[in-house]
């Protein structure tokens, strides 16, 4: 039975990937990204887990069945969101947008600089705490500046936008090439791809998308050793990078299974047996963890804000350092099999944002550009990743957009027009005007 559900999960994921590749630009949809994560992250980890004599078949079946439900909710929710009504659009001054982008980029760069100059024992540890977490929290501002500059440049090239892009790219390349951060690599590429898709309808070639999926698999099986060679030990050893045996890593993954899905199978089975649910309280706890600074309020007070919830693992189970238990686990931990509704809601909101972005709403274009990576992390990490990202956006990028706004006449008719792939050219509206700047649609 476990192999049947594995085959069903694999087939469902691949069908969704192929279906979205058939239409130009549809691979920017969250439903495609979710299916792609299943193909490159979830399914490769399962054969070794199914063959393991330490994990029961029932536990595997429960996890795979629930995973299929979650992926189906991603597809259904996306479709509902794409048919939603748009919000009132705003018009922005390009010069103010770029000024805001410059401030955000410089601020983020400062905190990246501070992080890079922390002692190695703080900067290179597996789980970051203290000042390292604080610096990276504010370093995220650089990504907002980069997204704004790329969006402006995609619509109308300028030296100022290009200067900001090149400045930010240096920091991205350090995070990607030296630190081996897969999320930063995906964010960098998706920001550029989405900017040109939203502003000019230039789509990434399908072969490049397929190649990126293959690269994602390589990154998954080799990232740990790559970071050890280039970052974690405080020095960069490129010869060690060349010594990484990807074939051996792949064979080991297939034979033994992956840590993340092992965690998920173990946790979901434990939750199902003991019926210890958190009913969504863990979302509050993760927000407290992300946004309440222990350095300012003290660790005891911060801990007092958290609400106790049942552990998802049985007593004595230890996860490997750096591994996650996946978003499927936390969804199941909240509402049993009904927890798949979390992915329905996430996909619905993402579809609604994307539909508004495709109508020319500049603010929603930026929000979607900064939401795609956190939306994928809702599957690989925790469903609250997207909520935390949106709160951070509201706190730091929205003030820059508010500063850049200029008065614009209401357009109630357009807000009632649904977006779909077939009518996208009819609904496109000009995004920039030299006198008024970037305009929403």
C-alpha positions in Angstrom: 0.0 0.0 0.0 2.9 2.4 0.8 4.3 1.9 -2.7 0.9 2.6 -4.2 0.6 5.9 -2.5 4.1 6.8 -3.4 3.4 6.1 -7.0 0.2 8.2 -6.7 2.1 11.1 -5.1 4.8 11.0 -7.7 2.4 10.7 -10.7 0.2 13.6 -9.3 3.2 15.8 -8.9 4.7 15.1 -12.3 1.4 15.6 -14.0 1.0 19.0 -12.4 4.5 20.0 -13.3 4.0 19.0 -17.0 0.6 20.6 -17.2 1.9 23.9 -16.0 4.9 23.7 -18.3 2.6 23.5 -21.3 1.5 27.1 -21.0 4.0 29.9 -21.3 4.6 31.6 -17.9 2.3 29.3 -15.9 5.4 27.9 -14.2 5.3 31.1 -12.1 2.1 29.8 -10.5 2.2 28.7 -6.9 0.5 25.5 -7.9 3.4 24.7 -10.2 6.0 25.6 -7.5 4.2 23.4 -5.0 4.2 20.4 -7.4 7.9 21.1 -8.3 8.8 21.0 -4.6 7.1 17.6 -4.3 9.0 16.3 -7.3 12.5 17.5 -6.2 12.1 17.4 -2.4 9.4 15.0 -1.2 9.3 12.0 -3.5 13.1 11.4 -3.7 13.2 11.0 0.1 10.4 8.4 0.2 11.8 5.1 -1.2 14.4 4.7 1.5 11.8 5.4 4.2 9.3 2.9 2.7 12.0 0.2 2.7 13.1 1.1 6.3 12.4 -1.7 8.8 12.2 1.0 11.6 9.2 2.8 10.1 5.8 1.1 9.8 3.9 1.0 6.5 0.8 2.7 8.1 2.9 5.7 9.1 4.1 6.1 5.5 0.6 5.7 4.1 -0.8 8.3 6.4 1.9 10.8 5.5 1.7 10.3 1.7 -2.1 10.4 1.8 -2.1 13.6 3.7 0.6 15.0 1.4 -1.6 14.3 -1.6 -4.4 16.2 0.1 -2.2 19.2 0.8 -1.0 19.3 -2.9 -4.6 19.0 -4.1 -5.5 21.9 -1.8 -2.7 24.0 -3.4 -4.2 23.4 -6.8 -7.8 24.1 -5.7 -7.0 27.2 -3.7 -4.9 28.6 -6.5 -7.8 28.3 -8.9 -10.2 30.0 -6.4 -7.7 32.8 -5.8 -7.2 33.5 -9.5 -10.9 34.2 -9.9 -11.0 36.6 -7.0 -11.5 40.4 -7.3 -8.6 42.7 -7.3 -7.9 45.4 -4.7 -7.7 49.1 -5.4 -4.5 49.8 -7.2 -1.9 52.5 -6.4 0.3 54.6 -8.5 4.0 55.2 -7.6 6.7 57.7 -8.4 9.6 55.9 -10.0 12.1 58.2 -8.5 10.7 57.7 -5.0 10.5 54.0 -5.5 14.2 53.9 -6.4 15.1 56.1 -3.5 13.3 53.7 -1.2 15.0 50.8 -2.9 18.4 52.5 -2.3 17.6 53.0 1.4 16.4 49.4 1.9 19.4 48.0 0.0 21.9 50.1 2.0 20.2 49.1 5.3 20.2 45.5 4.4 23.8 45.6 3.3 24.8 47.1 6.6 23.3 44.2 8.5 24.9 41.7 6.2 28.2 43.4 6.8 27.6 43.1 10.6 26.6 39.5 10.3 29.8 38.6 8.3 31.9 40.2 11.0 30.5 38.2 13.9 32.9 35.7 15.5 32.9 32.3 13.7 31.3 30.6 16.7 28.2 32.8 16.3 28.1 33.0 12.6 28.8 29.5 11.6 26.9 27.5 14.1 24.1 25.2 12.8 21.2 27.0 14.6 21.7 30.7 14.8 20.8 32.7 17.9 21.3 36.2 19.4 22.9 38.9 17.3 23.2 36.6 14.2 19.4 36.2 14.1 18.9 39.9 14.6 21.3 40.9 11.8 19.8 38.5 9.3 16.3 39.7 10.3 17.2 43.2 9.1 19.4 42.1 6.3 16.3 41.0 4.5 15.7 44.6 3.7 18.3 44.2 0.9 16.0 41.8 -0.9 13.2 44.3 -0.9 15.4 47.0 -2.4 16.6 44.5 -5.0 13.0 43.5 -6.0 11.9 47.2 -6.3 15.0 48.1 -8.4 14.6 45.0 -10.7 10.9 45.8 -11.2 11.7 49.4 -12.1 14.5 48.4 -14.4 12.4 45.7 -16.2 9.8 48.4 -17.1 12.3 51.2 -17.9 16.1 50.8 -17.6 17.9 53.5 -15.7 21.4 53.9 -14.3 20.1 54.3 -10.8 18.1 51.1 -10.9 21.0 49.2 -12.5 23.4 50.5 -9.8 21.1 49.3 -7.0 20.8 45.9 -8.8 24.5 45.5 -9.2 25.1 46.5 -5.6 22.6 44.0 -4.2 23.8 41.3 -6.6 27.2 41.3 -4.9 25.6 40.3 -1.6 23.3 37.8 -3.3 26.3 36.1 -4.9 28.2 35.9 -1.6 25.2 34.2 -0.1 24.7 31.9 -3.0 28.3 31.0 -4.1 30.1 31.1 -0.7 27.3 30.3 1.8 25.5 27.9 -0.5 22.0 29.3 0.3 19.5 27.6 -1.9 16.7 29.9 -0.8 18.7 33.0 -1.8 19.5 31.5 -5.2 15.8 30.7 -5.8 14.8 34.2 -4.6 17.4 35.9 -6.8 16.3 34.1 -10.0 12.6 34.3 -9.3 12.7 38.1 -8.6 14.3 38.7 -11.9 12.1 36.3 -13.8 8.9 37.6 -12.3 9.8 41.2 -12.8 10.2 40.7 -16.5 7.1 38.5 -16.7 4.9 41.1 -14.9 6.3 44.1 -16.8 7.1 42.8 -20.2 5.6 39.3 -20.4 9.0 37.9 -21.0 8.8 34.2 -19.9 11.7 32.0 -18.9 12.3 29.3 -21.5 10.8 25.9 -20.5 14.2 24.2 -20.9 15.6 26.6 -18.3 12.8 25.7 -15.9 13.4 22.0 -16.3 17.2 22.6 -15.8 16.4 24.6 -12.7 14.5 21.6 -11.3 17.4 19.3 -12.0 19.7 21.8 -10.3 17.4 21.9 -7.3 17.8 18.1 -6.9 21.6 18.5 -7.1 21.5 21.3 -4.6 19.4 19.2 -2.2 21.8 16.2 -2.2 25.0 18.3 -2.2 24.2 21.5 -0.3 25.5 20.3 3.1 28.9 19.2 1.8 29.1 22.3 -0.3 28.6 24.6 2.7 31.1 22.6 4.7 33.6 23.2 2.0 32.9 26.9 1.3 31.4 28.4 4.5 30.8 26.4 7.6 34.5 25.8 8.5 35.4 29.5 8.1 37.5 28.9 5.0 36.7 28.2 1.3 38.1 25.0 -0.1 37.1 24.7 -3.8 38.9 21.4 -4.2 36.6 19.9 -1.6 33.7 21.1 -3.7 35.0 19.2 -6.6 35.3 16.1 -4.4 31.6 16.0 -3.6 30.2 12.7 -4.9 26.7 13.5 -6.1 26.1 10.0 -7.3 26.9 8.5 -3.9 24.8 11.1 -2.2 21.8 10.3 -4.5 22.2 6.6 -3.9 22.3 7.1 -0.2 19.2 9.3 -0.3 17.3 6.7 -2.2 18.5 3.8 0.0 18.1 5.5 3.4 15.5 8.2 2.9 15.7 11.9 3.7 15.8 13.4 7.2 12.9 15.8 6.5 10.4 13.3 5.3 11.5 10.8 8.0 10.7 13.5 10.5 7.3 14.1 8.8 6.4 10.4 8.8 7.4 9.9 12.4 5.6 13.1 13.6 2.4 12.5 11.7 2.1 9.0 12.9 2.7 10.1 16.5 0.1 12.9 16.3 -2.4 10.5 14.8 -1.9 7.9 17.5 -2.1 10.4 20.5 -4.5 13.0 18.9 -2.4 15.8 20.5 -3.3 18.8 18.3 -2.2 22.4 18.7 -5.2 23.9 16.8 -3.1 26.5 15.1 -1.5 27.9 18.3 2.0 27.0 17.0 1.5 29.8 14.5 1.4 32.3 17.4 4.5 30.8 18.9 6.5 31.0 15.7 5.5 34.7 15.3 6.7 35.3 18.9 9.9 33.5 18.1 10.5 35.5 14.9 9.5 39.0 16.0 10.0 39.3 19.8 13.7 40.2 20.5 15.0 38.4 23.5 17.9 40.8 23.7 15.4 43.6 24.4 12.7 42.0 26.5 14.6 39.2 28.0 14.4 35.4 27.3 12.0 34.7 30.3 9.5 37.2 29.0 9.7 36.0 25.5 9.1 32.4 26.6 6.2 33.5 28.7 4.4 34.8 25.5 4.6 31.3 24.0 1.6 29.0 24.6 2.5 25.3 25.4 1.5 22.8 22.7 1.9 19.1 22.5 5.2 17.8 20.9 4.8 16.4 17.4 7.4 13.8 18.2 7.4 11.0 20.7 9.6 11.2 23.8 13.3 10.6 22.9 13.1 11.2 19.2 15.9 13.5 18.0 15.9 15.3 14.6 19.2 15.9 12.8 20.6 19.4 13.0 19.3 21.6 10.3 16.5 19.3 9.3 12.8 20.3 9.3 9.6 18.3 9.8 7.9 19.9 6.8 4.7 22.0 6.5 2.6 18.8 6.2 3.5 18.0 9.8 2.5 21.3 11.3 -0.7 21.3 9.2 -1.6 17.8 10.5 -0.6 18.8 14.0 -3.1 21.6 14.0 -6.3 20.0 12.7 -5.6 16.3 11.8 -6.4 15.6 8.1 -8.4 18.8 8.0 -5.2 20.7 8.4 -4.8 20.5 4.6 -7.1 23.5 4.6 -4.0 25.6 5.5 -2.6 25.0 2.1 -6.0 25.8 0.5 -5.9 29.2 2.3 -2.2 29.9 1.3 -2.8 29.0 -2.3 -6.0 31.1 -2.4 -4.2 34.1 -1.2 -1.2 33.5 -3.5 -3.6 33.2 -6.5 -5.4 36.4 -5.5 -2.1 38.3 -5.3 -0.9 36.9 -8.6 -4.1 37.8 -10.4 -3.8 41.4 -9.1 -0.2 41.4 -10.2 -1.0 40.3 -13.7 -3.5 43.1 -14.0 -0.6 45.5 -13.4 -0.9 46.2 -9.7 2.7 47.1 -8.8 2.3 46.6 -5.1 1.0 43.1 -5.6 3.8 42.3 -8.1 6.3 43.1 -5.4 4.4 41.1 -2.8 4.2 38.1 -5.1 7.9 38.4 -6.0 8.8 38.3 -2.3 6.2 35.6 -1.4 7.2 32.8 -3.8 10.2 31.5 -1.8 8.3 31.6 1.5 5.4 29.9 -0.2 7.6 27.0 -1.2 9.0 26.9 2.4 5.4 26.2 3.6 6.0 22.7 2.2 9.6 22.1 3.1 9.6 23.9 6.4 6.5 25.3 8.1 3.3 26.8 6.9 3.8 29.9 9.0 6.8 30.8 6.9 4.5 32.8 4.5 2.8 34.6 7.4 6.1 35.6 8.9 7.2 36.9 5.4 4.0 38.9 5.0 4.4 40.5 8.4 8.0 41.4 7.6 6.9 42.9 4.3 4.2 45.0 5.9 6.7 46.3 8.5 9.6 47.2 6.2 8.6 47.2 2.5 5.2 48.7 2.7 6.5 52.0 4.3 8.7 52.4 1.3 5.7 51.9 -1.0 3.7 54.4 1.0 6.4 56.9 0.6 6.5 56.4 -3.1 2.8 56.6 -3.8 1.2 59.4 -5.8 -2.5 60.2 -6.2 -4.3 58.1 -8.8 -7.9 58.1 -10.0 -10.0 55.1 -9.0 -10.7 52.4 -11.5 -13.6 50.3 -10.1 -14.4 48.6 -13.4 -10.9 46.9 -13.6 -11.1 45.7 -10.0 -14.1 43.5 -10.9 -12.4 41.8 -13.9 -11.1 38.3 -13.1 -7.7 37.3 -14.4 -7.0 34.1 -16.3 -4.3 32.8 -18.7 -6.5 33.2 -21.8 -7.3 36.9 -21.3 -4.0 38.1 -19.9 -3.1 40.2 -22.9 -6.5 42.0 -22.9 -6.1 42.8 -19.2 -2.5 44.1 -19.3 -2.1 47.8 -18.7 0.9 50.1 -18.9 2.9 49.9 -15.8 5.0 53.0 -16.0 4.6 56.6 -17.1 7.5 59.0 -16.9 5.3 61.7 -15.4 3.6 59.5 -12.8 5.8 56.5 -12.3 4.8 52.9 -11.8 1.0 52.3 -11.9 -1.1 49.5 -10.5 -3.8 48.0 -12.6 
